[in-house]
Amino acid sequence: MIVDDWAQSGLAALTGEATGRPDLTRAPVLARARRTLATFVDITDTSPDDRRPPLDAAEFLSGRSALTGHTRNGGVSAGGASRLIEAADGWFALSLARPDDHETVPALLESDITIDTWAAVRQAAPRKPAADWVARARLLGLAAAMPGECAPVEPIVVPRGTSTAPPAWADLLVVDLSSLWAGPLCTHLLMRAGATVVKVESRVRPDGARRGNRRFFDWMNSGKLSYAADFNEDTPRLRRLLMAADVVLEASRPRALRAHGLSADDLPARPGQVWARITGHGSTGPGADWIGFGDDAAVAGGLIAGTPTAPMFCGDAIADPLTGLETATAVATALRTGGGVRIDIALARVAATYAALGVIDLPADPPAEPPAVSPPRAPTEIDLIPPASELGADNPAVDAIVSRRLGG
């Protein structure tokens, strides 16, 4: 049954070689994701209205590919920004997701490049062990990972401030400092539960998803208030906004907000406030400084398909949507019990938790399926989502909300 669910959800189009049969062995992932989302729905009573069907985890795991047309491609991620590379003693994952990452590759290889970047990486990789490549990539600020290097860890919840009576979902103010996928999915779900969500972006470096597929950005962020700020010059306004929030979600390396005096340790906590922090590899220890994206973080957690001699990516940046679901449920659980906590959750640890579910043994000759994208649910739901607010369009409205909450 769970294998059929995986095959029919669109995830089969995202796991396996580009040609031939899909890899269905990670079917338990979807089953747990659905249980996680069901818990969130139970806590928040997120009932469907006349315009939207019930929430389905399959949509959030494969919905981006339905919009972009991405399909499975074995050791190349669905989005194309990550690769599984064979080194001298095994495999590692490397992501070149940001515009300047390719410019860092000559430093990684310690040589000039005269051919395609990825071809140069593959050509050089057998010269060193995988761990050496990963260590050097991380030193240079690139996202890289060893398969299965991270152990499963559930969200870490520690006290912060005082708890209160559980608030009504419609009264919640959520401030979202995150970007791309995991954090925005979390706050998308909180918004669907009734919360007012403020999406905060830097005027200089807005959410990178704005540069990508606009329909995906709208899907994750439509209905949120857009607040643009200069993190150097607008610090007092941002401090007030964060102090007015019932929920704060951040998804940057810990030092980023500390540099502006805007971290959870720098600000007084509003009674009942929940502060959630999403990182790639944890907020303490050496991993706190490592870059992590959905595909390489999944590899770090061991959430891959294929075999040891031919590993393949599982899904589309799957650590991102899984972490979004898990974070939303952790936040909802904390709010229901009065808040006053900080939650730390890491992409790689979430991936490891799902990888620990194991794989399904399949028949030796399962039916073939072409690697075409099968959009989850009715595609018209995503098609009809209105555009997200333009950058900074809601600054006056947000300032007014903060003034009402804090006075002045």
Long-range contacts (C-beta under 8 A, 24 or more apart in sequence): 2-27, 2-28, 2-30, 2-31, 2-360, 3-27, 3-360, 3-362, 5-30, 5-31, 5-58, 6-30, 7-369, 8-374, 9-58, 9-61, 9-62, 9-374, 9-376, 10-58, 10-61, 10-62, 10-63, 10-65, 10-66, 10-373, 10-374, 10-375, 10-376, 11-58, 11-61, 11-62, 11-315, 12-369, 12-374, 13-62, 13-65, 13-71, 13-72, 13-369, 13-371, 13-372, 13-373, 13-374, 14-62, 14-65, 14-70, 14-71, 14-72, 14-78, 14-314, 14-315, 14-316, 14-373, 15-72, 15-305, 15-312, 15-313, 15-314, 15-315, 16-72, 16-74, 16-305, 16-312, 16-371, 17-72, 17-73, 17-74, 17-312, 18-71, 18-72, 18-73, 18-74, 18-371, 19-371, 20-368, 21-366, 21-367, 21-368, 21-369, 22-72, 22-369, 22-371, 23-72, 23-305, 23-306, 23-312, 23-314, 24-360, 24-362, 24-366, 25-305, 25-359, 25-360, 25-361, 25-362, 26-303, 26-305, 26-314, 26-315, 26-359, 26-360, 27-360, 28-354, 28-357, 28-358, 28-359, 28-360, 29-61, 29-303, 29-314, 29-315, 29-318, 29-322, 29-354, 29-357, 30-57, 30-58, 30-61, 31-357, 32-354, 32-357, 33-57, 33-58, 33-60, 33-61, 33-321, 33-322, 33-325, 33-354, 34-58, 36-325, 36-326, 36-329, 37-325, 37-329, 39-329, 39-333, 40-189, 40-193, 40-325, 40-328, 40-329, 40-332, 43-329, 43-332, 43-333, 43-336, 44-169, 44-190, 44-193, 44-194, 44-332, 45-169, 45-193, 46-189, 46-192, 46-193, 52-192, 52-381, 53-377, 53-378, 53-381, 55-189, 55-192, 56-376, 56-377, 57-325, 58-376, 58-377, 59-376, 59-377, 60-185, 60-321, 60-324, 60-325, 61-315, 61-316, 61-318, 61-321, 61-322, 62-315, 62-316, 62-373, 62-374, 62-375, 62-376, 63-219, 63-375, 63-376, 63-382, 64-181, 64-213, 64-216, 64-316, 64-317, 65-316, 65-373, 66-373, 66-374, 66-375, 66-376, 66-379, 66-382, 67-213, 67-215, 67-216, 67-219, 67-382, 68-213, 68-216, 69-373, 70-316, 70-373, 71-371, 71-372, 71-373, 72-312, 72-313, 72-371, 73-313, 74-306, 74-310, 74-312, 74-313, 75-306, 75-310, 75-311, 75-312, 75-313, 76-313, 77-295, 77-313, 77-316, 77-317, 78-313, 78-315, 78-316, 78-317, 79-295, 79-316, 79-317, 81-293, 81-295, 82-143, 82-293, 82-295, 82-296, 82-313, 83-118, 83-121, 83-122, 84-299, 84-304, 84-311, 84-312, 84-313, 85-121, 85-122, 85-125, 85-130, 85-133, 86-122, 86-125, 86-126, 87-125, 87-126, 87-128, 87-129, 87-130, 87-132, 87-133, 88-125, 88-126, 88-127, 88-128, 88-129, 88-130, 89-129, 89-130, 90-129, 90-130, 90-146, 90-147, 91-130, 91-147, 91-311, 92-125, 92-130, 92-131, 92-133, 92-134, 92-144, 92-145, 92-146, 92-147, 92-299, 93-144, 93-145, 93-146, 93-147, 93-295, 93-296, 93-299, 93-300, 94-121, 94-133, 94-137, 94-142, 94-143, 94-144, 94-296, 95-142, 95-143, 95-144, 95-293, 95-295, 95-296, 96-142, 97-143, 97-293, 98-208, 101-142, 104-140, 104-141, 104-142, 107-140, 108-133, 108-136, 108-137, 108-140, 108-142, 138-289, 138-290, 138-291, 141-291, 142-291, 143-280, 143-290, 143-291, 143-292, 143-293, 143-296, 143-297, 144-296, 145-292, 145-296, 145-297, 145-299, 145-300, 145-348, 146-299, 146-300, 147-299, 147-300, 147-302, 147-304, 147-311, 148-300, 148-301, 148-302, 148-352, 148-355, 149-300, 149-348, 150-281, 150-300, 150-301, 150-302, 150-346, 150-348, 150-349, 150-351, 150-352, 151-349, 151-352, 152-301, 152-349, 152-352, 152-353, 152-355, 152-356, 153-282, 153-346, 153-349, 153-352, 153-353, 154-349, 154-353, 155-326, 155-327, 155-330, 155-343, 155-344, 155-345, 156-343, 156-344, 156-345, 157-330, 157-334, 157-341, 157-342, 157-343, 158-341, 158-342, 158-344, 159-340, 159-341, 159-342, 160-264, 160-269, 160-273, 160-275, 160-340, 160-341, 160-342, 161-268, 161-269, 161-270, 161-271, 161-272, 161-273, 161-339, 161-340, 162-269, 162-271, 162-272, 162-340, 163-271, 163-272, 163-337, 163-338, 163-339, 163-340, 163-341, 164-271, 164-272, 164-338, 164-339, 164-340, 165-272, 165-338, 166-335, 166-336, 166-337, 166-338, 167-246, 167-272, 167-335, 168-194, 169-193, 169-194, 169-195, 170-194, 170-195, 171-246, 172-196, 172-246, 172-247, 172-335, 173-198, 173-244, 173-245, 173-246, 173-247, 173-401, 173-405, 174-198, 174-245, 174-246, 174-247, 174-248, 174-249, 175-200, 175-241, 175-242, 175-244, 175-245, 175-247, 175-248, 175-249, 176-200, 176-224, 176-249, 177-248, 177-249, 177-250, 177-251, 177-252, 177-257, 178-249, 178-250, 178-251, 178-252, 178-278, 179-206, 179-207, 179-208, 179-209, 179-251, 180-207, 180-208, 180-209, 180-251, 180-293, 180-320, 181-209, 181-220, 181-294, 181-317, 181-320, 181-321, 181-324, 182-251, 182-278, 182-294, 182-319, 182-320, 182-321, 182-323, 182-324, 182-327, 182-347, 183-249, 183-250, 183-251, 183-278, 183-324, 183-327, 184-209, 184-220, 184-221, 184-324, 185-220, 185-320, 185-321, 185-324, 185-325, 185-328, 186-249, 186-276, 186-278, 186-323, 186-324, 186-325, 186-327, 186-328, 186-331, 187-224, 187-249, 187-328, 188-219, 188-220, 188-221, 188-224, 188-324, 189-324, 189-325, 189-328, 190-247, 190-328, 190-331, 190-332, 191-223, 191-224, 193-332, 195-246, 195-247, 196-225, 196-401, 197-223, 197-224, 197-225, 198-224, 198-225, 198-227, 198-241, 198-245, 198-394, 198-398, 198-401, 199-224, 199-225, 199-226, 199-227, 199-388, 199-389, 200-227, 200-228, 200-229, 200-238, 200-241, 201-226, 201-227, 201-228, 201-229, 201-391, 201-392, 202-228, 202-229, 202-230, 202-231, 203-228, 203-229, 203-230, 203-391, 203-392, 204-230, 206-391, 210-391, 214-387, 215-382, 215-383, 215-385, 217-388, 218-385, 218-386, 218-387, 218-388, 219-382, 219-385, 220-388, 221-388, 221-389, 222-385, 222-386, 222-387, 222-388, 223-386, 223-388, 224-388, 224-389, 225-389, 225-394, 225-397, 225-398, 226-388, 226-389, 226-390, 226-391, 226-392, 226-393, 226-394, 226-395, 227-392, 227-394, 227-395, 227-398, 228-391, 228-392, 228-395, 231-260, 231-262, 232-260, 235-260, 235-261, 235-262, 237-399, 238-262, 239-267, 240-402, 240-406, 241-398, 241-402, 242-267, 243-267, 243-268, 243-270, 243-406, 244-270, 244-401, 244-402, 244-405, 244-406, 245-270, 245-273, 246-270, 246-272, 246-273, 246-274, 246-335, 246-339, 247-273, 247-274, 247-275, 247-276, 247-331, 247-335, 248-273, 248-274, 248-275, 248-276, 249-276, 249-277, 249-278, 249-327, 249-331, 250-275, 250-276, 250-277, 250-278, 251-277, 251-278, 251-279, 253-279, 253-288, 253-289, 253-291, 254-279, 254-283, 254-284, 254-288, 255-288, 255-289, 264-342, 269-340, 271-339, 271-340, 272-335, 272-338, 272-339, 272-340, 273-339, 273-340, 274-331, 274-334, 274-335, 274-339, 274-340, 274-341, 274-342, 274-343, 275-341, 275-342, 275-343, 276-327, 276-330, 276-331, 276-342, 276-343, 276-345, 277-342, 277-343, 277-344, 277-345, 278-323, 278-327, 278-345, 278-346, 278-347, 279-344, 279-345, 279-346, 279-347, 280-346, 280-347, 280-348, 281-346, 281-347, 281-348, 281-349, 282-344, 282-346, 282-348, 282-349, 283-344, 283-346, 287-346, 287-348, 292-319, 292-346, 292-347, 292-348, 293-317, 293-320, 293-347, 294-318, 294-319, 294-320, 294-321, 294-347, 295-319, 297-346, 297-347, 297-348, 297-351, 298-347, 298-348, 298-351, 299-351, 300-348, 300-351, 300-352, 301-347, 301-348, 301-349, 301-350, 301-351, 301-352, 301-353, 301-354, 301-355, 302-351, 302-352, 302-355, 302-356, 303-351, 303-352, 303-354, 303-355, 304-355, 318-351, 319-347, 319-348, 319-350, 319-351, 320-347, 322-350, 322-351, 322-354, 323-347, 323-350, 326-350, 326-353
